[in-house]
Amino acid sequence: MDLGDFQLDSPVSARRIVVAMSGGVDSSVVAALAQATGAETIGVTLQLYDHGAAVGRAGSCCAGRDIRDARAVCDRLGIAHYVFDHESSFRETVIDDFADAYLAGRTPIPCVKCNMGPKFTDLFALARDLGADCLATGHYIRRVMGPNGAELHRAVDPARDQSYFLFATTQDQLDFLRFPLGAMPKARVREIAHELGLGVAGKPDSQDICFVPDGDYAGLVRKLRPEAKEGGEIVDLEGRVLGRHGGLVGYTVGQRRGLEIGGLAEPLYVVRLEPATKRLVVGPRSALAVGAARLSDLNWIGGDHAGPLTAKVRSMAKPVPARLAGDHLLFDAPEYGVAPGQAAVLYAGERVLGGGWIEGTEAA
């Protein structure tokens, strides 16, 4: 079995590692790697929600079946496992924020909010209370020691890289965190799980929005915020009415499908959402071109880096050349599909410099 790098002072056998365990294969393998170092290893799981169908669904996270899977892994490894109920905190900081963001015409990223809240705040406190030397997670990202301390770098496997969802990690958190899977391909992680006979070896990966049992995020928002059901006009850039929509919650900037507007010469895309008037503004793809974005709550872990960088404005997008001027991110070339509520994550090569939330955009 490969040994993960936990970057702890020797002797490692005198150290204590707390592992954040979601019940999936990644965090389970991290627990096994930690135990193999000889350090005292403790698994900790936060129960974050209990939405009926979600607790028994493969690919959920931190609920029902997942907690049982995490406990079974710890039993097989012979390590302690603790479960803490943080459902109220998760509801307030993640689920309610998710629903309110959609009502405000934004496109939220609940995974980042979860990392900023229950995972990298509540878990930190728990790990420190347990006397841990570090908190290890199953995220695919690398912690690299640079000349001025710990740095955050993209994962070796670009298909698994999770740096977009971890841009809000602070330097203090990074000093305490460990990511032993960042240098491994996913296939090798599953091989290790099979080699150890872990019951989660073939378990599907968790979904992006883990607390939506059927993937219908719009339906969840309508349930939590009934006012999201209110429809409105679909208008073009000049304000001409082209049709009606059944609620802004079903749309996001850059979307083309589902507009149900026929008889036009060119395809139309969602350009912006206007929650005050409940209008959905559509236009040609050229109208999506953005030259700059205004950021809020900028988190910087890039040290003294200055000058050009690259920016990623959607989780599946490639980083593009840009410059940071105060709270404005200036793109070298027009960028498309930049949506308020999403994050702009900043890089210098493979290193994560930080990032911020997109509050607004300026046309190219």
C-alpha positions as CSV (number, residue, x, y, z in Angstrom):
1,M,0.0,0.0,0.0
2,D,1.2,3.5,-0.8
3,L,1.9,5.7,2.2
4,G,0.4,9.2,2.0
5,D,2.5,12.2,3.0
6,F,1.1,13.7,6.2
7,Q,4.0,16.1,6.6
8,L,4.4,15.5,10.3
9,D,7.5,15.8,12.5
10,S,9.2,12.6,13.5
11,P,8.5,10.4,15.3
12,V,5.2,10.1,13.5
13,S,4.2,7.4,16.0
14,A,4.0,10.1,18.6
15,R,1.5,12.2,16.5
16,R,-2.3,12.2,16.4
17,I,-4.2,12.5,13.1
18,V,-7.9,13.3,12.9
19,V,-9.4,12.3,9.6
20,A,-12.6,13.9,8.3
21,M,-14.7,10.9,7.2
22,S,-17.7,11.4,4.9
23,G,-18.3,7.7,4.4
24,G,-16.8,7.6,0.9
25,V,-13.9,5.8,-0.6
26,D,-11.5,8.9,-0.5
27,S,-11.7,9.7,3.1
28,S,-11.7,6.0,4.0
29,V,-8.4,5.5,2.2
30,V,-7.0,8.6,4.0
31,A,-7.9,7.0,7.3
32,A,-6.1,3.8,6.2
33,L,-3.0,5.8,5.1
34,A,-3.0,7.7,8.4
35,Q,-3.2,4.5,10.4
36,A,-0.4,2.9,8.4
37,T,2.0,5.7,9.4
38,G,1.8,4.5,13.0
39,A,0.2,7.7,14.3
40,E,-2.8,7.5,16.5
41,T,-5.7,8.0,14.1
42,I,-9.2,9.1,14.9
43,G,-12.1,9.3,12.4
44,V,-14.6,12.1,12.8
45,T,-17.9,12.4,10.9
46,L,-20.3,15.3,10.9
47,Q,-23.9,14.4,10.4
48,L,-25.0,17.3,8.2
49,Y,-28.5,16.5,7.1
50,D,-31.2,13.9,7.1
51,H,-33.5,14.2,4.1
52,G,-35.3,10.9,4.0
53,A,-34.4,9.5,0.6
54,A,-30.9,11.0,0.8
55,V,-29.8,8.9,3.8
56,G,-30.0,5.7,1.8
57,R,-28.9,7.0,-1.5
58,A,-25.5,5.9,-2.9
59,G,-23.5,9.0,-3.7
60,S,-24.8,11.2,-0.8
61,C,-22.5,12.5,1.9
62,C,-22.5,12.8,5.7
63,A,-25.9,11.2,6.3
64,G,-27.5,7.9,7.3
65,R,-25.8,5.2,5.2
66,D,-22.6,7.2,4.9
67,I,-22.1,7.4,8.6
68,R,-22.6,3.7,8.9
69,D,-20.0,3.2,6.1
70,A,-17.5,5.4,7.9
71,R,-18.0,3.5,11.2
72,A,-17.5,0.2,9.4
73,V,-14.2,1.4,7.9
74,C,-13.0,2.5,11.3
75,D,-13.9,-0.8,12.9
76,R,-12.0,-2.6,10.2
77,L,-8.9,-0.4,10.7
78,G,-9.2,-0.6,14.5
79,I,-9.4,3.1,15.0
80,A,-11.8,5.3,17.0
81,H,-14.8,7.0,15.2
82,Y,-16.9,9.8,16.5
83,V,-20.1,11.3,15.0
84,F,-21.1,14.9,15.8
85,D,-24.5,16.3,14.9
86,H,-24.1,19.6,13.0
87,E,-27.4,19.5,11.1
88,S,-28.5,22.9,12.4
89,S,-25.2,24.6,11.4
90,F,-25.4,23.0,8.0
91,R,-28.9,24.1,7.4
92,E,-28.2,27.7,8.3
93,T,-24.8,28.2,6.6
94,V,-25.2,26.0,3.5
95,I,-28.8,25.0,2.7
96,D,-30.5,28.4,3.6
97,D,-27.7,30.3,1.9
98,F,-28.2,28.1,-1.2
99,A,-31.9,28.9,-1.4
100,D,-31.5,32.6,-0.7
101,A,-28.8,32.9,-3.3
102,Y,-31.1,31.5,-6.0
103,L,-33.9,33.9,-4.9
104,A,-31.4,36.8,-5.4
105,G,-30.7,35.7,-9.0
106,R,-27.3,34.2,-8.1
107,T,-25.7,30.8,-8.8
108,P,-24.4,29.5,-5.5
109,I,-21.7,26.9,-4.8
110,P,-22.8,25.0,-1.7
111,C,-19.6,22.9,-1.6
112,V,-17.5,26.0,-0.9
113,K,-19.9,27.2,1.8
114,C,-19.7,23.8,3.4
115,N,-15.9,23.8,3.4
116,M,-15.9,27.4,4.8
117,G,-18.4,26.5,7.5
118,P,-19.0,23.0,8.9
119,K,-16.0,21.3,7.5
120,F,-13.1,23.8,7.9
121,T,-14.5,25.6,10.9
122,D,-16.5,23.1,13.0
123,L,-14.1,20.2,12.2
124,F,-11.1,22.3,13.0
125,A,-12.4,23.0,16.5
126,L,-13.2,19.3,17.0
127,A,-9.8,18.2,15.8
128,R,-8.0,20.7,18.1
129,D,-10.2,19.6,21.1
130,L,-9.1,16.0,20.4
131,G,-5.4,17.1,20.6
132,A,-4.7,16.5,16.9
133,D,-1.5,17.4,15.2
134,C,-3.3,17.8,11.9
135,L,-6.7,17.3,10.2
136,A,-6.6,15.1,7.1
137,T,-9.2,15.1,4.4
138,G,-9.9,13.2,1.2
139,H,-9.8,16.2,-1.1
140,Y,-7.8,16.0,-4.3
141,I,-5.5,19.0,-3.8
142,R,-1.8,19.3,-2.6
143,R,-0.3,21.0,0.3
144,V,3.3,21.9,-0.7
145,M,5.9,23.4,1.6
146,G,7.3,26.5,0.0
147,P,10.1,28.9,1.1
148,N,7.6,30.9,3.2
149,G,5.4,28.0,4.5
150,A,2.6,25.8,3.4
151,E,1.1,26.5,-0.1
152,L,-2.0,25.1,-1.8
153,H,-1.4,23.5,-5.2
154,R,-3.7,21.8,-7.7
155,A,-3.9,18.0,-7.6
156,V,-1.7,15.9,-9.8
157,D,-4.8,14.3,-11.5
158,P,-6.4,17.3,-13.3
159,A,-9.6,15.3,-13.7
160,R,-10.0,15.1,-9.9
161,D,-8.6,18.5,-8.9
162,Q,-10.8,20.2,-6.3
163,S,-8.9,23.5,-5.9
164,Y,-11.9,25.5,-7.2
165,F,-13.9,24.4,-4.1
166,L,-11.1,25.1,-1.6
167,F,-10.1,28.7,-2.6
168,A,-11.4,30.1,0.7
169,T,-8.9,28.0,2.7
170,T,-7.0,30.4,5.0
171,Q,-3.3,30.2,5.8
172,D,-4.0,29.3,9.4
173,Q,-6.2,26.4,8.2
174,L,-3.6,25.3,5.6
175,D,-1.0,25.0,8.4
176,F,-3.2,22.4,10.1
177,L,-4.7,20.6,7.1
178,R,-3.2,17.6,5.2
179,F,-4.3,16.3,1.8
180,P,-2.6,12.9,1.3
181,L,-4.5,12.1,-1.9
182,G,-3.4,15.1,-3.9
183,A,-0.6,13.3,-5.6
184,M,-2.6,10.1,-6.4
185,P,-4.9,9.3,-9.3
186,K,-8.4,8.2,-8.3
187,A,-7.8,4.7,-9.8
188,R,-5.0,4.1,-7.3
189,V,-7.2,5.2,-4.4
190,R,-9.8,2.6,-5.3
191,E,-7.1,0.0,-5.7
192,I,-5.9,0.7,-2.1
193,A,-9.4,0.4,-0.9
194,H,-9.8,-3.0,-2.6
195,E,-6.4,-4.2,-1.3
196,L,-7.5,-3.4,2.2
197,G,-10.9,-5.0,1.8
198,L,-12.8,-1.8,2.6
199,G,-16.5,-2.1,2.0
200,V,-16.6,1.3,0.3
201,A,-14.0,0.4,-2.4
202,G,-16.7,0.4,-5.1
203,K,-19.0,3.1,-3.7
204,P,-20.0,5.8,-6.1
205,D,-18.5,9.3,-5.6
206,S,-20.7,11.8,-3.8
207,Q,-22.7,14.3,-5.9
208,D,-21.8,18.0,-6.2
209,I,-24.9,19.0,-4.3
210,C,-25.1,16.2,-1.7
211,F,-28.2,17.4,0.1
212,V,-30.4,17.3,-3.0
213,P,-31.6,13.6,-3.1
214,D,-33.0,13.6,-6.6
215,G,-30.8,16.2,-8.2
216,D,-33.7,18.6,-8.5
217,Y,-32.1,21.7,-6.8
218,A,-34.8,24.0,-8.2
219,G,-37.5,21.8,-6.6
220,L,-35.7,22.0,-3.2
221,V,-35.5,25.8,-3.5
222,R,-39.2,26.1,-4.3
223,K,-40.0,23.9,-1.3
224,L,-37.8,26.0,1.1
225,R,-38.8,29.4,-0.5
226,P,-42.3,29.2,-2.0
227,E,-41.9,32.6,-3.6
228,A,-39.4,31.0,-6.0
229,K,-42.4,29.6,-7.9
230,E,-43.4,33.0,-9.2
231,G,-42.9,33.4,-12.9
232,G,-42.2,36.4,-15.0
233,E,-41.3,37.7,-18.4
234,I,-38.5,36.6,-20.7
235,V,-37.2,39.7,-22.5
236,D,-34.4,40.5,-25.0
237,L,-31.7,43.0,-24.4
238,E,-34.0,45.8,-25.6
239,G,-36.7,44.8,-23.2
240,R,-39.0,43.2,-25.8
241,V,-41.1,40.4,-24.3
242,L,-40.4,37.1,-25.9
243,G,-42.2,34.7,-23.5
244,R,-42.6,33.8,-19.9
245,H,-40.7,31.6,-17.4
246,G,-41.9,29.6,-14.5
247,G,-39.4,31.0,-11.9
248,L,-35.9,32.4,-12.1
249,V,-34.6,29.6,-9.9
250,G,-34.6,27.3,-13.0
251,Y,-32.0,29.4,-14.8
252,T,-28.4,30.6,-14.6
253,V,-26.2,32.9,-16.7
254,G,-25.0,31.2,-19.9
255,Q,-27.9,28.7,-20.0
256,R,-29.3,27.9,-23.4
257,R,-31.6,25.0,-22.9
258,G,-35.1,25.3,-21.4
259,L,-35.9,28.8,-22.7
260,E,-38.7,27.4,-24.9
261,I,-38.5,30.4,-27.3
262,G,-39.0,29.4,-30.9
263,G,-38.9,31.1,-34.3
264,L,-35.7,33.1,-33.9
265,A,-32.8,33.3,-36.3
266,E,-30.0,32.6,-33.7
267,P,-29.8,30.8,-30.4
268,L,-30.5,32.8,-27.2
269,Y,-28.7,32.5,-23.9
270,V,-29.5,33.7,-20.4
271,V,-27.6,37.0,-20.0
272,R,-28.8,38.0,-16.6
273,L,-31.5,37.5,-14.0
274,E,-33.4,40.5,-12.5
275,P,-35.0,39.3,-9.3
276,A,-36.6,42.7,-8.5
277,T,-38.7,42.6,-11.7
278,K,-38.6,38.7,-12.0
279,R,-37.4,39.3,-15.6
280,L,-35.1,36.8,-17.4
281,V,-32.9,38.7,-19.9
282,V,-31.7,36.7,-22.9
283,G,-29.5,37.5,-25.9
284,P,-27.0,36.1,-28.4
285,R,-23.8,34.4,-27.2
286,S,-21.8,37.6,-27.9
287,A,-23.8,39.3,-25.0
288,L,-22.2,36.9,-22.5
289,A,-18.7,38.3,-23.2
290,V,-17.2,39.7,-20.0
291,G,-14.1,41.8,-19.7
292,A,-14.0,42.1,-15.9
293,A,-15.6,40.9,-12.7
294,R,-16.0,42.5,-9.3
295,L,-15.1,40.2,-6.4
296,S,-16.0,40.2,-2.8
297,D,-14.6,38.5,0.3
298,L,-11.2,38.0,-1.4
299,N,-9.1,35.3,0.3
300,W,-5.4,35.6,-0.5
301,I,-2.9,32.9,0.3
302,G,-0.5,33.8,-2.5
303,G,2.1,35.5,-0.4
304,D,3.9,38.3,-2.2
305,H,2.9,37.2,-5.7
306,A,2.0,40.2,-7.9
307,G,1.2,40.6,-11.6
308,P,-0.3,38.3,-14.1
309,L,-2.1,35.2,-13.0
310,T,-4.8,32.8,-14.3
311,A,-8.4,32.7,-13.1
312,K,-11.0,30.0,-13.1
313,V,-14.6,31.3,-13.0
314,R,-16.5,28.0,-13.2
315,S,-15.7,24.6,-11.7
316,M,-15.4,22.9,-15.1
317,A,-13.7,25.8,-16.8
318,K,-10.0,26.1,-17.6
319,P,-8.0,28.9,-15.9
320,V,-7.6,31.9,-18.3
321,P,-5.0,34.7,-18.2
322,A,-6.1,37.7,-16.0
323,R,-4.9,40.4,-13.7
324,L,-6.1,41.5,-10.3
325,A,-6.6,45.2,-9.6
326,G,-8.0,45.7,-6.1
327,D,-11.4,43.9,-6.1
328,H,-11.6,43.8,-9.9
329,L,-10.5,40.8,-12.0
330,L,-9.5,41.9,-15.5
331,F,-9.5,39.2,-18.2
332,D,-6.9,39.3,-21.0
333,A,-9.6,38.0,-23.4
334,P,-13.4,38.0,-23.1
335,E,-14.7,35.3,-20.8
336,Y,-18.1,33.7,-21.2
337,G,-20.7,32.5,-18.7
338,V,-19.4,34.4,-15.7
339,A,-22.3,34.3,-13.2
340,P,-22.7,36.3,-10.0
341,G,-22.6,33.9,-7.0
342,Q,-19.9,31.7,-8.5
343,A,-16.3,31.9,-7.5
344,A,-13.2,33.3,-9.3
345,V,-10.2,31.2,-8.2
346,L,-6.8,32.6,-8.8
347,Y,-3.6,30.6,-9.8
348,A,0.1,31.1,-10.4
349,G,0.9,28.0,-12.4
350,E,-0.2,25.1,-10.2
351,R,-0.3,27.2,-7.0
352,V,-3.6,28.4,-5.7
353,L,-3.3,32.1,-4.8
354,G,-6.9,32.4,-3.4
355,G,-10.1,33.8,-4.9
356,G,-13.3,35.6,-4.2
357,W,-17.0,35.6,-4.9
358,I,-18.3,37.1,-8.2
359,E,-20.6,40.0,-7.3
360,G,-21.0,41.6,-10.7
361,T,-19.5,41.7,-14.2
362,E,-18.6,44.3,-16.8
363,A,-19.2,43.6,-20.5
364,A,-16.2,43.1,-22.8
